[in-house]
Amino acid sequence: MSDERRVLLMTHPGRPEALEVAVGVAERLAEAGIHVSVPAGEIADSVLGQHPVAVVHDGDDPSEGAELVVVLGGDGTILRGAEVARGSGVPVLGVNLGHVGFLAEVEREDVDATVEHIVRRSYTVEERMALDVVATLDGREIARSWALNEVTVEKASRERMLVLTAEIDGRPLSTWGCDGVVMATPTGSTAYAFSAGGPVVWPGVEAMLVVPISAHALFARPLVVAPTSNLAVDLVPGTEGHGVLWCDGRRAVDLPPGARIEVRRSAEPVRLARVSTAPFTDRLVAKFDLSVHGWRGRRQGEAGA
């Protein structure tokens, strides 16, 4: 077995500041004897892909043989990194260069320390639930995909609402006239589901969320269901509202009336690398800039009573 270490480095090719940080990371990893590769495409054509310390990987699976997929950017770029790592089992380590960046493990000011963690292999790997989704029409499959954050069914036209029936574990729950519905993982509870009024769910909780979007119905509350549940949404036939299936806000499929979307827990989780031991509560407070003024609890490191 080869002792050669390799990291796949990804960033947003259209952001000069992100490419500048990425070049610095690539140089420091190379100095430590770690080979750096970048995926073919826009990144390969950027200043990072043309840098002498980076090798362009033009194979079908650029993460194959890599120790880590290191992503510098916001949540959208990190989700793209998770797509690249899908199926390989390679962990993804995100460095936030965007705004909130809930999927990122560290912030920009911690880049140097993060490189040292990679060099020393001083990181842990955490598995996050993902979702599998299949869309059918009259029993014929029209789309199949997956999501780390959420699967959403949304109206395609601003003028038309969707009429859909939600189903859980093979039984109908309710029919809603709505803008759509979000089916999310705990990881995605701080993303679209949160914006739609859903609860924040700690990453260690095994569950799935169902969050209606602007539903005109008496019962349209966010739901937290078992991780083993089978979720389904039927676009009621005979209505004029067309829908769009979105996976992590990145992959879209048009849905005609009568389409059926089935969502369940994926057998293949997403692996995220962690260099911090800070609890999720601290991350939540920092990302949302929550006020904790007045807290008088025991600080970390203080002796117990």
Solvent accessible surface area in square Angstrom, and as a share of the most:
residue,aa,sasa,rsa
1,M,239,1.07
2,S,83,0.54
3,D,135,0.70
4,E,113,0.51
5,R,36,0.13
6,R,35,0.13
7,V,0,0.00
8,L,0,0.00
9,L,0,0.00
10,M,1,0.00
11,T,0,0.00
12,H,64,0.29
13,P,27,0.17
14,G,55,0.53
15,R,97,0.35
16,P,102,0.64
17,E,83,0.37
18,A,2,0.02
19,L,15,0.07
20,E,126,0.57
21,V,18,0.10
22,A,0,0.00
23,V,23,0.13
24,G,16,0.16
25,V,3,0.01
26,A,0,0.00
27,E,65,0.29
28,R,83,0.30
29,L,0,0.00
30,A,36,0.28
31,E,147,0.66
32,A,48,0.37
33,G,54,0.52
34,I,2,0.01
35,H,95,0.42
36,V,2,0.01
37,S,4,0.02
38,V,0,0.00
39,P,13,0.08
40,A,56,0.44
41,G,43,0.41
42,E,132,0.59
43,I,5,0.02
44,A,15,0.12
45,D,107,0.55
46,S,15,0.09
47,V,85,0.49
48,L,0,0.00
49,G,8,0.08
50,Q,132,0.59
51,H,35,0.16
52,P,125,0.79
53,V,44,0.25
54,A,12,0.09
55,V,98,0.56
56,V,58,0.33
57,H,51,0.23
58,D,118,0.61
59,G,38,0.37
60,D,155,0.80
61,D,48,0.25
62,P,18,0.11
63,S,0,0.00
64,E,114,0.51
65,G,69,0.66
66,A,12,0.09
67,E,36,0.16
68,L,0,0.00
69,V,0,0.00
70,V,2,0.01
71,V,0,0.00
72,L,1,0.00
73,G,1,0.01
74,G,10,0.10
75,D,43,0.22
76,G,40,0.39
77,T,9,0.05
78,I,1,0.01
79,L,14,0.07
80,R,60,0.22
81,G,0,0.00
82,A,3,0.02
83,E,50,0.22
84,V,36,0.21
85,A,8,0.06
86,R,63,0.23
87,G,60,0.57
88,S,39,0.25
89,G,39,0.37
90,V,15,0.09
91,P,12,0.08
92,V,3,0.02
93,L,0,0.00
94,G,3,0.03
95,V,2,0.01
96,N,8,0.04
97,L,33,0.16
98,G,28,0.27
99,H,178,0.80
100,V,65,0.38
101,G,4,0.04
102,F,21,0.09
103,L,13,0.06
104,A,1,0.01
105,E,18,0.08
106,V,14,0.08
107,E,55,0.25
108,R,110,0.40
109,E,143,0.64
110,D,58,0.30
111,V,11,0.06
112,D,86,0.45
113,A,54,0.42
114,T,3,0.02
115,V,4,0.02
116,E,84,0.37
117,H,46,0.20
118,I,1,0.00
119,V,42,0.24
120,R,143,0.52
121,R,137,0.50
122,S,47,0.30
123,Y,43,0.16
124,T,93,0.54
125,V,55,0.32
126,E,50,0.23
127,E,110,0.49
128,R,22,0.08
129,M,16,0.07
130,A,0,0.00
131,L,0,0.00
132,D,48,0.25
133,V,1,0.00
134,V,29,0.16
135,A,0,0.00
136,T,28,0.16
137,L,33,0.17
138,D,141,0.73
139,G,77,0.74
140,R,146,0.53
141,E,85,0.38
142,I,50,0.26
143,A,15,0.12
144,R,164,0.60
145,S,29,0.19
146,W,28,0.10
147,A,0,0.00
148,L,0,0.00
149,N,9,0.05
150,E,10,0.05
151,V,0,0.00
152,T,3,0.02
153,V,0,0.00
154,E,40,0.18
155,K,55,0.23
156,A,58,0.45
157,S,40,0.26
158,R,217,0.79
159,E,147,0.66
160,R,125,0.46
161,M,85,0.38
162,L,1,0.00
163,V,45,0.26
164,L,0,0.00
165,T,29,0.17
166,A,3,0.02
167,E,31,0.14
168,I,32,0.16
169,D,81,0.42
170,G,48,0.46
171,R,173,0.63
172,P,93,0.59
173,L,68,0.34
174,S,26,0.17
175,T,75,0.43
176,W,1,0.00
177,G,14,0.13
178,C,1,0.00
179,D,43,0.22
180,G,0,0.00
181,V,0,0.00
182,V,0,0.00
183,M,2,0.01
184,A,0,0.00
185,T,0,0.00
186,P,6,0.04
187,T,13,0.07
188,G,0,0.00
189,S,0,0.00
190,T,16,0.09
191,A,35,0.27
192,Y,75,0.28
193,A,0,0.00
194,F,86,0.36
195,S,93,0.60
196,A,30,0.23
197,G,52,0.50
198,G,9,0.09
199,P,54,0.34
200,V,41,0.24
201,V,13,0.08
202,W,104,0.37
203,P,32,0.20
204,G,72,0.69
205,V,66,0.38
206,E,93,0.42
207,A,5,0.04
208,M,0,0.00
209,L,0,0.00
210,V,6,0.03
211,V,1,0.00
212,P,9,0.06
213,I,23,0.12
214,S,74,0.48
215,A,26,0.20
216,H,134,0.60
217,A,41,0.32
218,L,185,0.92
219,F,96,0.40
220,A,26,0.20
221,R,167,0.61
222,P,51,0.32
223,L,32,0.16
224,V,82,0.47
225,V,22,0.13
226,A,51,0.39
227,P,26,0.16
228,T,116,0.67
229,S,6,0.04
230,N,64,0.33
231,L,4,0.02
232,A,4,0.03
233,V,3,0.01
234,D,39,0.20
235,L,2,0.01
236,V,42,0.24
237,P,96,0.60
238,G,85,0.82
239,T,42,0.24
240,E,114,0.51
241,G,6,0.06
242,H,96,0.43
243,G,1,0.01
244,V,22,0.12
245,L,3,0.01
246,W,82,0.29
247,C,2,0.01
248,D,9,0.05
249,G,52,0.50
250,R,90,0.33
251,R,60,0.22
252,A,53,0.41
253,V,51,0.30
254,D,112,0.58
255,L,1,0.01
256,P,39,0.24
257,P,33,0.21
258,G,27,0.26
259,A,0,0.00
260,R,66,0.24
261,I,0,0.00
262,E,60,0.27
263,V,1,0.01
264,R,118,0.43
265,R,97,0.36
266,S,8,0.05
267,A,107,0.83
268,E,66,0.30
269,P,48,0.30
270,V,11,0.07
271,R,83,0.30
272,L,13,0.07
273,A,2,0.02
274,R,49,0.18
275,V,24,0.14
276,S,39,0.25
277,T,137,0.80
278,A,45,0.35
279,P,74,0.47
280,F,34,0.14
281,T,67,0.39
282,D,73,0.38
283,R,38,0.14
284,L,20,0.10
285,V,38,0.22
286,A,76,0.59
287,K,36,0.15
288,F,61,0.25
289,D,128,0.66
290,L,82,0.41
291,S,102,0.66
292,V,89,0.51
293,H,175,0.78
294,G,43,0.41
295,W,127,0.45
296,R,194,0.71
297,G,28,0.27
298,R,152,0.55
299,R,118,0.43
300,Q,177,0.79
301,G,79,0.76
302,E,91,0.41
303,A,94,0.73
304,G,52,0.50
305,A,162,1.26
